[in-house]
Amino acid sequence: METIEELFLNYYSRLCLYATSILGDPANAEDAVQGIFYKLVNNKQENLETERITLPYLYTSVKNTCLNIIRKENAKSHYLETTAADIVENAYDEKLIKTEMTMILMDLLESLPEGCAKILKMSYIEGLKHKEIAAMLNLSINTVKSQKARGIALLKEKVPLHFLVSLLLFLKKI
């Protein structure tokens, strides 16, 4: 059983990443996630015990909070026919999966040498091409390719190949 403080420490960053993927604004996303934890701390409801607060519960709370924020913003501009909330609800599963897979990849990248990790992050998470990475890091394209290949080889030693391929292809697709 995790305390609310432990839940905050363990999941805050991934919940903010998820909220940002819905709202598109990191500051609003942080406000939304902080608001959820604020309510959990200050409104300890008798029917909501700490052991019932799980990661899926927190993700659902973030989604609902973000949808409420979007609905309030849309109410201000009522002339929009298609609400962003409808679009967000339809993409909920995809954003949730992408958030979790990004966090898994970030955890894996932390175990790699700095150069390999940076190049893999720029390629798979930021979606940059070899040429763009080479220009940004002032490296040759061949160095970028070899560091990327080295990083993937090191990752293959840590996780099953089919999982790694699925993870990288999924993130590259989105």
N, C-alpha and C positions, 0 to 999 in steps of 0.2 A: 504494500500500500504506500503510494507516494503522497507526500504532503503537497499542499498547493505551491509552496516555495520550490520544492523539487520539480514539480510539473513545470513551473515557470522556467527554472534553470535548464531543464532538459529539452523543452519544446518551444521556447519563445522564438528562437531564430527561424525554425522551420515554419512556425505558424505565421510569422511576419512575411516570410518568403511567399507562402501560400496566399495570404491576404493581399500582398503586392500584385500577385498574378491576377487577382480578381479586380482590384481597384485601380491598378496601374500607377499608384502613388505610394512610395515607401513611407512617407510621413503619415498619411491617413491610415495605412496598413498598421503601422506601429500603434497609432491611437486606438484602432479597433481591437487589436490583441491586448493592449494594456487595459482597455475598458473591460474586456472579458475577465481578466484576472482580478481587476479591481472589484467587479461584482462578486466574484467567487470569494474573495477575502472579506468583503464588507457585508454581503448579504448571505451569510451561511444559512441556507434554507434547511429546515429540519428534514425535508424529504430528499435532499441531495447530499448524500454522504460522500466524504472525500474518496473513499475506495471506489465509488461509482464514476468518478471523473477519469475517463480514459482518453487516449489520443483520438479515437474516432469522435468522442463527445466534443473534444476541443476543436477538431476540424469542423464539425457541424456548427458549433457556436461561432467560429470565425466566418464560415460561409453565410450563416444567417445574419450576423452583424454586418458583413459587407453588403449583403443584399439590401438590408435596411438602409444603409448609407446611400446606396445607389438609388433606391426608391425615393428617399428624401430629396436627393439631388434632382431626380427626374420630375418630382412634383413641382419643383421650382421652374422647370422648363417643360410644362405640360404639352407643348406643341409637338414634342417628339412622338411619333406613332409607335415605333419599335423601342421598347425600353431596354436599356443595357442589362437590367435584371433578368429578363428572359434569355438573353444571350448568355449571360453568366451561368444561369442555372443549367442550360444545355451543355455547357463546357465544364461543368463541375468535376466529373470523373477524370477527364483528361488533365485538368490542372492539378488535381490531387495526385494523380500518378506521376506527372512531371515533377511536382515538388518533391515527392518522396524519392524518385529516381535521381534527381539532382543532388539531394542530400546524401544518398548512398554514394554517388560518384565523388562528391566533395570529401566524404570520409575516406574513401579509397585513395584519393589524390594526396591527402595529407601524409600518407605513408611513403610517397615517392620522393626522389630527389627534386629539389626546388625547380630546376629547369624543365624537367619532364612534366612535372605537375602543372607548371604555368602554361606550357604549350598545350597540354591536353585540355586544360580549363578553357583557354582561349578558343580552341578548336571546337570542343563538344558542348560547352556550356554557353559561351558567347557567340558561337557559330561563325567564327572568322575563318578565312581561307589561309592556306600556307603562305601565300604572298603577303597578305595583310599582317600575319603574325611576324613574318620575317622583317617587314618594314618597321613595325612597332618595337621589336626587340633588337633591331639593328643586327640581324643574323642573316646568313644565307638561307635560301629556301631548302637546300639539302640538309643544313643543320636542323632546321625545323622538322623536316621529314624524319631524320634519324632520331632526334629526341622524342618525337611522337611515337615512332616505332619502338624505341627503347622503353618508353613509359608503358605502352600497351603490353610489351613482353613482360615487364615487371608485374603488371596487373594480372596477367594470365597465371602467374605463379601464386597469386593470392586468392583468386576466385575462379570457379569453373568457366571454361571458355564460352559455353552457350549463354551463360548469364552475362558475361562481359560483352559479347556481341549484341545481345538483346538490349542491354543498357545503352551502349554507345549508339546503336542504330535508332533506338527510340528517341534519344536526346537529339540526335542529328536531324531527325525527321521533323521535330517540333521546333 
